Amino acid sequence: MPIGHYLVLSGLLFSIGAAGVFLRRNLITLLMSVEIMLNAVNLTFVAFGRQIGEVDGQIITFFVMTVAAAEAAVGLALVIGLFRHRESLNPEAFTTLKW
Amino acid sequence: MLFYIFAAVTVIGSLIVVSQRNPVYSLISLVGAFFGLCGLYVLLEAPFLAVVQIIVYAGAIMVLFLFVVMVLNVPREDAAEWDRAHPLYRPMAVRVGGALAVLLALEFAWALSRTAGLSAGVGDEKPAVSSVAELGRVLFTDYMFAFEVTSILIIAAMVGAVVIARKREE
């Protein structure tokens, strides 16, 4: 399988994730779109790592997964805190930092 | 052939995530997309990574998301609010966003057109490094510092999440 296929697929996934971040009005779906983008990058790392025959691509992917887990935990905690204040998940409801 | 099946599963799953109004359906299809990616990792001869993908993403992170969706109990986006306040209905935002999307597409096309050897098969020249032992050796020697910093990051994220999500007593 040519590496170009993996790169195109990865670009497609990244675009879908970016579109989700810009179009959706739900904080939880926003976080899920970020996960899609991170996974698109992971796929590129692994494909290139396989191409050059090194293990580094997989190692970087481990680190990305760890950061994604930390990001999801903190992001969801923030979502819970915000929802307690406004009873809404729409980012438009949080345009002021102080209330 | 298998590549196209897994790629289709991943892309369709991601599209459903972005287009679905109900967050629970989005989550389930995101798990499906992660299974597609897991298959792609197996095709790239990274079996340990494929297993970690399922355990960490589909297992841990998605369950965390599902917990939050069910705790908050907001099943779907408000359609009326979507129509009234969505940025897609602001002409200026649409123009800037459209320009950015075209720029992104051009960048992808440019990067792909400049990459040499796109039609060479993945890993035709080099043998795969897929043994867990080799992975662990590199992780605990060359990437030792990054590994330790990651553990600090996880502790900080855990404490931060608990502090932020805790109920205020006052």
Interface residues (C-beta under 8 A of the other chain):
Chain A: M1 P2 I3 G4 H5 Y6 L7 V8 L9 G11 L12 L13 S15 I16 G17 A18 A19 G20 F22 L23 R24 R25 N26 I28 T29 L31 M32 S33 E35 I36 N39 N42 L43 V46 A47 G49 R50 Q51 I52 G53 E54 V55 D56 Q58 I59 T61 F62 F63 M65 T66 V67 A68 A69 A70 E71 A72 A73 V74 L76 A77 L78 V79 I80 G81 F83 L89 N90 E92
Chain B: F3 A7 T10 V11 S14 L15 V17 V18 P23 S26 L27 L30 A33 F34 L37 L40 Y41 L43 L44 E45 A46 F48 L49 V52 Q53 V56 Y57 A60 I61 L64 F65 V68 V69 V71 L72 V74 E77 D78 E81 W82 A85 H86 P87 L88 G97 L104 A105 F108 L112 T115 G117 L118 S119 A120 G121 V122 G123 E125 K126 P127 A128 V129 E134 L135 V138 L139 Y143 A146 T150 L153 I154 A156 A157 M158 G160 A161 V162 I164 A165
